[in-house]
């Protein structure tokens, strides 16, 4: 299994992370602080979004 890295802080996501909607897409981040930052700057993080599960 590939290790995931948070697109906001670049830390390793160990527990599955938090999935947030950013720019109409799902982005997995490491925690609440990074979820807030991703939502505040959707143009910056929407490129890290998954197109499907």
N, C-alpha and C positions, 0 to 999 in steps of 0.2 A: 504494500500500500504506500502510495506517495505521500510524503509529508506535506501538509498545506502550510502556507505562510500567509499571514495577515497582510492584505494589500495596503493597510494604513500605517502600521508600525513595523511591519516586516518581522514580527515575532512568529515563532512556530505555534500553530494552532494544535493544541494537544487533546482537547476534549470535544472536538467536533465543531466548536465555534458557535457563532450566532449568525443566522441568515437574516439579512435585511434587504428591503427593496430600495434600490438605488437607480434612478433614471429608468424605472420600469423593468429592471432586471434584478435577479437575486445575486447578492454578494455575500460571501462568508468571511466574517471578521472574527477576531479573537475575543472581544468583550464589549461591554456596554459603551465604554469611552470611544472605542474605534467605530462602533456602530453609529454613534452620534456624529463623529467627524465625517464618516462616509455619507451620511444623509445631508450634512451641511455643504458638502462639495461633490454633488453627484457627477458632474462632468469629469472630475478627476478620477473617480473610482468605478464608474459604470463600465469602463473597459476591462475591469477585472471580473466582470459578471459572467456567470455560467449561462449558456444558452439553453440548457436543459439539465435534468437530473439524471 
